[in-house]
Amino acid sequence: MKNALYLSFTFCLCLLFGSCLTYEKKDVSLRLNADGSLSVRVKYYNILSDSLEDTEPYDYAEPESPGNIKYADALEICEGDSILAHDLYVLQNRYLGDMTDCIETDYLGAVMESKRLFEENGTLCAEVSMKIAPEVFAEEPNDLGVWYNSANGLFIMHFMSKDVLGATNGILKEGYPVMLIWQNVQETMTYTEYGRGRTGKHRETYRSMLPYWKKATGN
């Protein structure tokens, strides 16, 4: 029986950047550890708010954790712009607040190790590191999955299009779905994936979250 380790790395996007948030690109590194676990590091560049997107209904509960922000304060910081205020609230409370519990609850075997927001080259960036336990196994990958076949030593990721991919040390196999394949899983596997901040059709409507995050945190 083959071993196949798979998970959807779109969860990083869904949990970290829900609502109207997007980014220019993300760098992903994967390392299969000796104990069978998978170490994952994702760095997001230039976090943006899309002013054309509508915010979904959201429970703006009063924050309990230090560093969290109230929606009313976010709205004031964003000068009454409800979309920006929503995105700032999500960044401070969802990403820096309770995302650890979300990942560990929704994705069995995933353990958050670190996460941060920071300024780099005049943009707001994010970084998250986690470890996926070896017991997260499946017989077959899905179209948005990652899997490791221990029988032949191949590590495979699926993508909907090659157009979203940048630099990688994997082997690109075109088709549907597009696949990245690594044959030497002893090395760190890396790839860059572009977000809507680079590929979107209405990039002129995107606004940097950096000034609003700096006001909220005093940085």
LINHUUR-V202998 format. One record per pair of residues at least 24 apart in sequence whose C-alpha atoms are under 10 Angstrom apart, sorted by the first residue. I is the first residue (numbers start at 1). J is the second residue. D is the distance in whole Angstrom. If there is no record, write none. Layout:
I_J_D + I_J_D
//
This chain:
1_139_8 + 1_150_10 + 1_151_9 + 2_138_9 + 2_139_7 + 2_140_9 + 2_148_9 + 2_149_6 + 2_150_7 + 2_151_6 + 2_152_9 + 3_137_7 + 3_138_7 + 3_139_7 + 3_140_9 + 3_147_9 + 3_148_7 + 3_149_5 + 3_150_6 + 3_151_7 + 3_152_10 + 4_136_9 + 4_137_6 + 4_138_5 + 4_139_6 + 4_140_7 + 4_141_7 + 4_146_9 + 4_147_5 + 4_148_5 + 4_149_5 + 4_150_7 + 4_151_9 + 4_154_10 + 4_155_9 + 4_156_10 + 5_36_9 + 5_37_9 + 5_38_9 + 5_132_9 + 5_133_10 + 5_134_8 + 5_135_8 + 5_136_6 + 5_137_5 + 5_138_6 + 5_139_8 + 5_140_9 + 5_141_8 + 5_145_9 + 5_146_7 + 5_147_4 + 5_148_5 + 5_149_7 + 5_150_9 + 5_155_9 + 5_156_10 + 6_132_10 + 6_136_7 + 6_137_7 + 6_138_7 + 6_139_9 + 6_140_8 + 6_141_6 + 6_142_8 + 6_144_9 + 6_145_6 + 6_146_4 + 6_147_4 + 6_148_7 + 6_149_10 + 6_155_10 + 6_156_9 + 6_157_9 + 7_107_8 + 7_108_10 + 7_110_10 + 7_132_9 + 7_136_8 + 7_137_9 + 7_138_9 + 7_141_8 + 7_142_9 + 7_144_8 + 7_145_5 + 7_146_5 + 7_147_7 + 7_157_9 + 8_107_9 + 8_141_10 + 8_142_9 + 8_143_9 + 8_144_6 + 8_145_5 + 8_146_6 + 8_147_10 + 8_157_9 + 8_158_9 + 9_40_9 + 9_42_9 + 9_144_8 + 9_145_7 + 9_146_8 + 9_157_9 + 10_144_8 + 10_145_9 + 11_103_8 + 11_106_9 + 11_107_9 + 12_42_8 + 12_44_10 + 12_99_10 + 12_103_9 + 12_128_8 + 13_42_10 + 13_44_9 + 13_195_10 + 15_90_10 + 15_94_8 + 15_95_8 + 15_99_7 + 15_100_10 + 15_102_8 + 15_103_8 + 16_44_10 + 16_90_8 + 16_91_8 + 16_94_7 + 16_95_6 + 16_96_9 + 16_99_7 + 16_103_10 + 16_126_9 + 16_128_9 + 17_47_9 + 17_48_10 + 17_49_10 + 17_87_8 + 17_90_8 + 17_91_8 + 17_94_9 + 17_95_8 + 18_55_9 + 18_56_10 + 18_87_8 + 18_90_8 + 18_91_9 + 18_94_9 + 18_95_10 + 19_49_9 + 19_50_9 + 19_53_8 + 19_54_8 + 19_55_6 + 19_56_7 + 19_57_10 + 19_58_9 + 19_83_9 + 19_86_8 + 19_87_7 + 19_90_8 + 20_48_8 + 20_49_6 + 20_50_5 + 20_51_7 + 20_52_8 + 20_53_6 + 20_54_7 + 20_55_7 + 20_56_9 + 20_83_7 + 20_84_8 + 20_86_8 + 20_87_7 + 20_90_10 + 20_206_9 + 21_47_7 + 21_48_6 + 21_49_5 + 21_50_6 + 21_51_9 + 21_53_9 + 21_83_10 + 21_84_9 + 21_86_10 + 21_87_6 + 21_88_9 + 21_90_9 + 21_91_9 + 21_196_9 + 21_197_10 + 21_206_9 + 21_207_9 + 21_208_10 + 21_209_9 + 22_46_8 + 22_47_6 + 22_48_5 + 22_49_6 + 22_50_7 + 22_195_7 + 22_196_6 + 22_197_6 + 22_198_10 + 22_200_10 + 22_206_9 + 22_207_10 + 22_208_10 + 23_47_4 + 23_48_6 + 23_49_8 + 23_50_10 + 23_124_9 + 23_125_9 + 23_126_10 + 23_194_8 + 23_195_5 + 23_196_6 + 23_197_5 + 23_198_8 + 23_199_10 + 23_206_9 + 23_208_9 + 24_48_8 + 24_125_10 + 24_193_9 + 24_194_6 + 24_195_5 + 24_196_6 + 24_197_4 + 24_198_5 + 24_199_8 + 24_200_9 + 25_125_10 + 25_164_9 + 25_165_9 + 25_166_9 + 25_192_7 + 25_193_6 + 25_194_4 + 25_195_5 + 25_196_8 + 25_197_7 + 25_198_7 + 25_199_9 + 26_125_10 + 26_126_9 + 26_127_9 + 26_165_10 + 26_166_10 + 26_191_9 + 26_192_6 + 26_193_5 + 26_194_6 + 26_195_7 + 27_127_9 + 27_166_9 + 27_167_9 + 27_168_9 + 27_190_7 + 27_191_6 + 27_192_5 + 27_193_7 + 27_194_9 + 28_127_10 + 28_128_10 + 28_129_10 + 28_168_9 + 28_189_8 + 28_190_6 + 28_191_6 + 28_192_6 + 28_193_8 + 29_129_10 + 29_168_10 + 29_188_6 + 29_189_6 + 29_190_4 + 29_191_7 + 29_192_9 + 30_131_10 + 30_185_9 + 30_187_9 + 30_188_6 + 30_189_5 + 30_190_6 + 30_191_9 + 31_131_9 + 31_185_7 + 31_186_8 + 31_187_7 + 31_188_5 + 31_189_6 + 31_190_9 + 32_131_10 + 32_132_9 + 32_134_10 + 32_148_9 + 32_155_9 + 32_185_7 + 32_186_7 + 32_187_8 + 32_188_8 + 32_189_9 + 33_131_10 + 33_132_10 + 33_133_10 + 33_134_9 + 33_185_9 + 33_186_8 + 33_188_10 + 34_186_9 + 35_133_9 + 35_134_7 + 36_132_9 + 36_133_7 + 36_134_5 + 36_135_8 + 36_136_10 + 37_109_9 + 37_110_10 + 37_131_7 + 37_132_5 + 37_133_5 + 37_134_4 + 37_135_8 + 37_136_9 + 38_110_9 + 38_130_8 + 38_131_6 + 38_132_5 + 38_133_7 + 38_134_7 + 38_136_10 + 39_110_10 + 39_111_10 + 39_113_10 + 39_129_8 + 39_130_6 + 39_131_4 + 39_132_6 + 39_133_9 + 39_188_9 + 40_110_10 + 40_112_10 + 40_113_10 + 40_128_8 + 40_129_6 + 40_130_5 + 40_131_6 + 40_132_8 + 40_188_10 + 40_189_10 + 41_113_10 + 41_114_9 + 41_115_10 + 41_127_7 + 41_128_6 + 41_129_4 + 41_130_7 + 41_131_9 + 41_190_10 + 42_115_10 + 42_126_8 + 42_127_6 + 42_128_5 + 42_129_6 + 42_130_9 + 42_190_10 + 42_191_10 + 42_192_10 + 43_115_10 + 43_116_10 + 43_117_10 + 43_125_7 + 43_126_6 + 43_127_4 + 43_128_7 + 43_129_9 + 43_192_10 + 44_117_9 + 44_124_9 + 44_125_5 + 44_126_5 + 44_127_6 + 44_128_9 + 44_192_10 + 44_193_10 + 44_194_10 + 44_195_9 + 45_118_10 + 45_119_10 + 45_120_8 + 45_121_10 + 45_123_7 + 45_124_7 + 45_125_5 + 45_126_7 + 45_127_9 + 45_194_10 + 45_195_9 + 45_197_9 + 46_119_9 + 46_120_8 + 46_121_9 + 46_122_9 + 46_123_5 + 46_124_5 + 46_125_5 + 46_126_8 + 46_195_10 + 46_197_8 + 46_198_10 + 46_207_10 + 46_208_7 + 46_209_8 + 46_210_8 + 47_91_10 + 47_117_10 + 47_123_7 + 47_124_5 + 47_125_6 + 47_126_8 + 47_195_10 + 47_197_8 + 47_206_9 + 47_207_9 + 47_208_6 + 47_209_6 + 47_210_8 + 48_84_10 + 48_87_9 + 48_123_9 + 48_124_8 + 48_125_10 + 48_196_9 + 48_197_7 + 48_203_10 + 48_205_10 + 48_206_6 + 48_207_5 + 48_208_5 + 48_209_5 + 48_210_8 + 49_83_8 + 49_84_7 + 49_85_10 + 49_86_10 + 49_87_7 + 49_88_9 + 49_197_9 + 49_205_8 + 49_206_5 + 49_207_5 + 49_208_6 + 49_209_6 + 50_83_8 + 50_84_9 + 50_87_9 + 50_196_9 + 50_197_9 + 50_202_9 + 50_203_8 + 50_204_9 + 50_205_6 + 50_206_5 + 50_207_7 + 50_208_9 + 51_81_9 + 51_82_10 + 51_83_7 + 51_84_8 + 51_202_10 + 51_203_10 + 51_204_9 + 51_205_6 + 51_206_6 + 51_207_7 + 52_83_9 + 52_202_8 + 52_205_7 + 52_206_8 + 53_83_8 + 53_205_10 + 53_206_10 + 54_82_10 + 54_83_7 + 55_82_8 + 55_83_6 + 55_84_10 + 55_86_7 + 55_87_9 + 56_86_10 + 58_86_9 + 58_90_10 + 60_86_9 + 60_89_8 + 60_90_9 + 60_93_10 + 61_93_10 + 63_89_10 + 63_92_10 + 63_93_7 + 63_97_9 + 64_93_9 + 64_97_9 + 65_93_8 + 65_96_9 + 65_97_7 + 65_98_9 + 66_93_10 + 66_96_10 + 66_97_9 + 67_92_7 + 67_93_8 + 67_96_8 + 67_97_8 + 67_216_9 + 67_217_8 + 68_92_6 + 68_93_5 + 68_94_9 + 68_96_8 + 68_97_7 + 68_98_10 + 68_216_9 + 68_217_9 + 69_93_7 + 69_97_10 + 69_216_8 + 69_217_9 + 73_216_8 + 74_212_8 + 74_213_9 + 74_215_9 + 74_216_7 + 77_211_10 + 77_212_7 + 77_213_9 + 77_214_10 + 77_215_7 + 77_216_7 + 78_209_10 + 78_211_9 + 78_212_7 + 78_213_10 + 78_215_9 + 78_216_10 + 79_212_10 + 84_207_9 + 84_208_10 + 84_209_8 + 84_212_8 + 85_212_9 + 87_209_8 + 87_212_10 + 87_213_10 + 88_209_7 + 88_210_10 + 88_212_7 + 88_213_7 + 88_216_8 + 89_213_10 + 89_216_10 + 91_117_9 + 91_126_10 + 91_209_9 + 91_213_8 + 92_117_9 + 92_213_8 + 92_216_9 + 92_217_9 + 95_126_9 + 95_128_10 + 100_130_10 + 103_130_9 + 104_130_10 + 104_132_10 + 107_132_9 + 107_136_9 + 108_132_8 + 108_133_8 + 108_135_9 + 108_136_7 + 109_133_5 + 109_134_8 + 109_135_7 + 109_136_6 + 109_137_10 + 110_134_10 + 110_136_9 + 117_210_10 + 117_213_9 + 118_210_9 + 118_213_9 + 118_214_9 + 118_219_9 + 119_210_7 + 119_211_10 + 119_213_9 + 119_214_9 + 119_219_9 + 120_210_10 + 122_208_9 + 122_210_8 + 122_211_10 + 123_208_7 + 123_209_8 + 123_210_6 + 123_211_9 + 124_208_7 + 124_209_6 + 124_210_5 + 124_211_9 + 124_212_10 + 124_213_8 + 124_214_9 + 125_209_9 + 125_210_8 + 142_177_10 + 143_176_9 + 143_177_7 + 143_178_9 + 143_179_9 + 144_177_9 + 146_179_10 + 146_180_10 + 147_181_10 + 148_181_10 + 148_182_9 + 148_185_9 + 150_185_10 + 152_183_9 + 153_182_8 + 153_183_6 + 153_184_7 + 153_185_7 + 153_186_10 + 154_181_7 + 154_182_6 + 154_183_5 + 154_184_7 + 154_185_7 + 155_180_8 + 155_181_6 + 155_182_5 + 155_183_7 + 155_184_8 + 155_185_7 + 155_189_9 + 156_180_6 + 156_181_5 + 156_182_6 + 156_183_9 + 157_181_7 + 157_182_9 + 159_193_10 + 162_193_9 + 163_193_9 + 163_194_8 + 163_199_9 + 164_192_8 + 164_193_5 + 164_194_5 + 164_195_7 + 164_196_9 + 164_198_9 + 164_199_8 + 165_191_7 + 165_192_6 + 165_193_5 + 165_194_6 + 165_195_10 + 166_191_7 + 166_192_5 + 166_193_6 + 166_194_7 + 167_191_6 + 167_192_5 + 167_193_8 + 168_192_6 + 168_193_9
//
